Amino acid sequence: MGARRLVAVLVTALLAGCAPATATIDEATGPVSARRAPEGSYAVGVRTLTLDPRSARPLPVTIWFPASADRVAAGRFPVVVYSHGLGSRPDLHAGLTTRWAAAGFVVAAPAYPHTRQGAAHFTRADVRNQPADAWRLIRHLGRLDRDREDPLAGHLDLTSVAAAGHSAGGFTTSGMFSEGHPARLRAGIVIAGGGLPGSFAGPVAPVLFVHGTADAVVPLTVGRAAYGRTPGPAAFLSLLGQDHGAYLTPGHPGFAPVLATTTDFLRWTLYGDKAAGARLPADARTPLTRYDFRPAH
């Protein structure tokens, strides 16, 4: 088991406002959580640990969680596993992940052994092994939830899990949706990514794609092809004229619609929040974005 370190921090991470909307979407899934989606936002705590530190694939993990004072907030929260891109690391995505935690999700972000920034033996090909790492992390979170000595014990709703990621992390996310994956993986968010071989098989789950139309690293056609292959309900948020991910930076004009859309998508799929699902088209109704929704095949 990795070393545990709980860092009590309070992050003022308020959600971007979402205009009310009357638009609805064709829901193919019912509520998946008996817990009501939180109103307002939480302070955010952060913790780091290393999974299997003496193994051939040690996995440092950063976990952001809803906090109250210096501890995890009361209640159980759905879990989002967030995967970074090539040459990146979890803290570089904190602008987005801390805001998801503030909205009522526990976000666990692994630093993959051979694609993270500073990896001793960097190799792009290792992306194909990362979905298994992410599942290893989910199993470890289950052990923490049952460990009465762990600060996260009793706070993780591992019946409602989403996978999300940017670039190579988006491919990692799609690879988690392979044949035979557990039904508790209820949603995916693929940002500037596409599908690995064998992706989007097994139990059907909604998937949201986010992609810049001028992405020169992972072309838009790659994301659209993966969107077309998903068997369940799928949505596609296009960032018009945008590149490979500047819109993930707070303050960028694309950040607010990406935050609003991804947060409401998580509320809809993990909390069963129908109002959040109905807001999705309005979240993306800006001059910079276009939103498409496709029911299950």
C-alpha positions in Angstrom: 0.0 0.0 0.0 1.3 3.4 -0.8 2.3 6.0 1.7 -0.6 8.2 2.8 -0.4 11.9 3.1 -3.4 14.1 3.8 -2.8 17.7 3.1 -5.5 20.0 4.5 -6.1 22.8 2.1 -9.1 24.9 1.3 -9.4 25.8 -2.4 -11.9 28.4 -3.4 -13.1 26.6 -6.5 -16.5 27.8 -7.3 -18.4 26.4 -10.2 -19.0 28.5 -13.3 -22.6 29.6 -13.4 -25.0 27.8 -15.8 -27.9 29.6 -17.4 -31.3 28.0 -16.9 -32.5 26.1 -20.0 -35.7 24.4 -21.1 -34.0 22.1 -23.5 -34.1 18.4 -22.7 -32.1 15.4 -23.9 -33.2 11.9 -24.7 -32.0 10.0 -21.6 -31.1 6.4 -22.1 -30.1 5.9 -18.5 -32.0 6.4 -15.3 -30.7 7.8 -12.0 -27.6 5.8 -10.9 -27.3 7.2 -7.3 -29.7 7.4 -4.5 -27.8 10.5 -3.3 -29.0 13.9 -4.3 -26.5 16.0 -6.3 -25.1 18.7 -4.0 -26.2 22.3 -4.3 -23.5 25.0 -4.2 -19.9 24.0 -3.8 -17.4 22.5 -1.3 -14.0 23.5 -0.2 -11.5 21.1 -1.7 -8.8 19.0 0.0 -5.9 17.2 -1.7 -4.1 14.1 -0.8 -1.2 12.2 -2.4 -0.3 8.5 -2.2 1.7 6.0 -4.2 0.1 2.7 -5.3 2.3 -0.3 -5.3 5.6 1.6 -4.8 7.8 -1.4 -5.0 6.2 -2.9 -8.1 7.4 -2.6 -11.7 4.6 0.0 -12.2 4.4 2.3 -9.1 1.6 4.7 -9.5 1.7 8.1 -7.7 -1.8 9.4 -7.3 -3.3 12.8 -6.5 -6.8 12.8 -5.0 -9.0 15.9 -4.7 -12.0 15.6 -2.5 -14.9 17.7 -1.1 -13.7 19.0 2.2 -15.1 20.5 5.4 -12.6 22.1 7.7 -9.5 19.8 7.6 -11.3 16.6 6.7 -13.4 14.9 4.0 -16.9 16.4 3.9 -19.7 14.3 5.3 -21.3 11.9 2.8 -20.4 9.5 0.0 -19.3 11.0 -3.3 -19.0 9.5 -6.8 -15.5 8.9 -8.1 -13.8 10.3 -11.2 -10.5 8.8 -12.4 -8.7 11.5 -14.4 -5.8 10.6 -16.8 -3.2 13.1 -18.0 -1.7 13.3 -21.5 1.9 12.6 -22.7 4.5 14.4 -20.8 2.0 15.9 -18.3 1.2 15.3 -14.7 -2.0 15.5 -12.5 -1.4 18.9 -10.9 -1.3 20.6 -14.4 -5.0 19.7 -14.7 -6.0 21.0 -11.3 -7.9 24.0 -12.8 -10.5 21.5 -13.9 -10.2 18.7 -11.4 -10.5 20.9 -8.3 -13.7 22.4 -9.6 -15.1 18.9 -10.1 -14.2 18.1 -6.5 -15.9 21.3 -5.4 -19.0 20.1 -7.2 -19.2 17.0 -5.1 -16.9 14.4 -6.7 -13.7 12.6 -5.5 -11.2 13.0 -8.4 -8.3 10.5 -8.4 -5.5 11.3 -10.9 -2.7 8.8 -11.5 0.7 9.8 -12.8 1.4 7.0 -15.3 4.9 5.4 -15.0 6.1 5.8 -18.6 4.1 8.8 -20.0 4.2 11.3 -17.2 6.4 14.3 -17.2 9.9 13.3 -16.0 9.4 9.6 -16.6 12.7 7.7 -16.5 11.8 5.5 -19.5 9.3 7.6 -21.4 7.4 5.7 -24.2 4.2 6.6 -26.0 3.4 3.0 -26.6 2.8 2.5 -22.8 -0.6 4.2 -23.2 -2.1 0.8 -24.1 -1.2 -0.4 -20.5 -2.7 2.6 -18.8 -6.4 1.4 -18.7 -5.2 -1.5 -16.5 -3.4 1.0 -14.2 -6.6 3.0 -13.9 -8.6 -0.1 -12.9 -5.9 -1.0 -10.4 -6.4 2.4 -8.9 -10.2 1.9 -8.6 -9.7 -1.4 -6.8 -7.2 0.3 -4.4 -9.8 3.0 -3.7 -12.2 0.3 -2.8 -9.7 -0.9 -0.2 -9.3 2.6 1.2 -13.0 3.0 1.5 -13.2 -0.2 3.7 -10.2 0.7 5.8 -11.5 2.4 8.9 -8.1 4.0 9.6 -8.1 5.8 6.2 -9.5 9.4 5.9 -11.5 8.4 2.8 -13.2 5.4 4.5 -16.9 5.6 4.0 -16.8 8.5 1.6 -16.3 6.9 -1.8 -19.3 5.8 -3.8 -17.6 3.2 -6.0 -21.0 2.1 -7.5 -20.8 5.4 -9.5 -17.5 5.9 -11.2 -16.5 8.0 -14.3 -13.3 8.0 -16.3 -12.0 11.2 -17.9 -8.8 12.3 -19.5 -7.0 14.6 -21.9 -5.1 13.6 -25.1 -3.3 10.2 -24.3 -5.4 10.3 -21.1 -8.5 10.5 -23.4 -7.3 7.3 -25.2 -6.7 5.7 -21.7 -10.3 6.6 -20.8 -11.7 5.0 -23.9 -9.6 1.9 -23.2 -11.3 1.5 -19.9 -14.6 0.9 -21.7 -13.5 -2.5 -23.1 -15.3 -5.8 -23.2 -16.3 -7.0 -19.7 -15.6 -3.8 -17.9 -17.6 -3.4 -14.6 -21.0 -1.7 -14.9 -20.0 0.7 -12.1 -18.0 2.6 -14.8 -21.0 4.8 -15.6 -19.6 7.6 -17.8 -16.6 8.7 -19.7 -15.2 12.1 -20.7 -12.7 12.0 -23.6 -10.9 15.4 -24.1 -8.9 15.8 -27.2 -8.6 12.0 -27.6 -10.0 9.0 -29.4 -10.5 5.3 -29.1 -8.0 2.6 -28.4 -8.5 -0.8 -30.2 -11.4 -2.6 -28.4 -12.8 0.5 -26.9 -16.5 1.1 -26.2 -17.5 -2.5 -25.7 -19.2 -4.2 -22.7 -21.9 -2.4 -20.6 -23.2 0.7 -22.3 -22.4 4.1 -20.7 -22.8 7.7 -21.8 -19.6 9.3 -23.1 -18.9 13.0 -23.6 -16.2 14.1 -26.2 -14.5 17.5 -26.0 -12.4 18.5 -28.9 -10.9 21.6 -30.5 -11.8 21.9 -34.2 -8.2 23.1 -35.0 -6.4 20.5 -32.9 -3.2 19.6 -34.8 -2.0 17.0 -32.3 -5.1 14.7 -32.3 -7.2 15.8 -35.3 -10.9 16.4 -34.9 -11.6 13.5 -37.2 -10.1 11.1 -34.6 -12.4 12.3 -31.9 -15.5 12.3 -34.2 -14.7 8.7 -35.3 -14.6 7.5 -31.7 -17.9 9.4 -31.0 -19.5 7.6 -33.9 -18.4 4.2 -32.5 -19.8 4.6 -29.0 -22.9 2.3 -28.7 -24.5 4.2 -25.8 -25.7 7.8 -25.6 -22.9 10.2 -26.6 -22.3 13.9 -26.7 -19.7 16.0 -28.6 -18.6 19.4 -27.5 -16.7 21.2 -30.2 -14.4 24.1 -29.4 -14.5 26.1 -32.6 -11.1 27.1 -33.9 -9.4 25.8 -30.7 -6.2 23.8 -30.4 -5.2 20.7 -28.3 -6.2 22.0 -24.9 -5.7 25.7 -24.1 -9.4 25.7 -23.3 -8.6 23.6 -20.1 -6.9 26.7 -18.6 -9.0 28.8 -16.3 -9.4 32.3 -17.8 -9.4 31.0 -21.4 -12.7 31.8 -23.1 -13.3 28.1 -23.7 -12.8 27.1 -20.1 -16.2 28.2 -18.8 -18.3 26.1 -21.3 -16.0 23.1 -20.9 -16.3 23.3 -17.1 -20.1 23.8 -17.1 -20.7 21.0 -19.7 -18.4 18.4 -18.0 -19.7 19.2 -14.5 -23.3 18.8 -15.6 -22.5 15.7 -17.5 -21.0 14.2 -14.3 -24.0 15.3 -12.3 -26.4 13.7 -14.8 -24.5 10.4 -15.2 -23.3 9.8 -11.6 -25.9 11.5 -9.5 -28.9 10.9 -11.8 -29.5 14.7 -11.9 -32.0 15.2 -14.7 -31.9 19.0 -14.4 -28.2 18.9 -15.1 -28.8 16.7 -18.1 -31.3 19.2 -19.4 -28.9 22.0 -19.0 -26.2 20.5 -21.2 -27.2 22.1 -24.5 -27.4 25.5 -22.8 -24.0 25.0 -21.1 -22.4 24.8 -24.6 -24.5 27.6 -26.2 -21.6 30.1 -26.7 -20.0 31.6 -29.8 -17.0 29.4 -29.2 -18.8 26.0 -28.9 -21.1 23.6 -30.7 -22.9 20.7 -28.9 -24.2 17.5 -30.5 -26.0 14.7 -28.7 -26.7 11.2 -30.1 -28.9 8.7 -28.3 -27.8 5.1 -28.0 -27.4 3.2 -31.3 
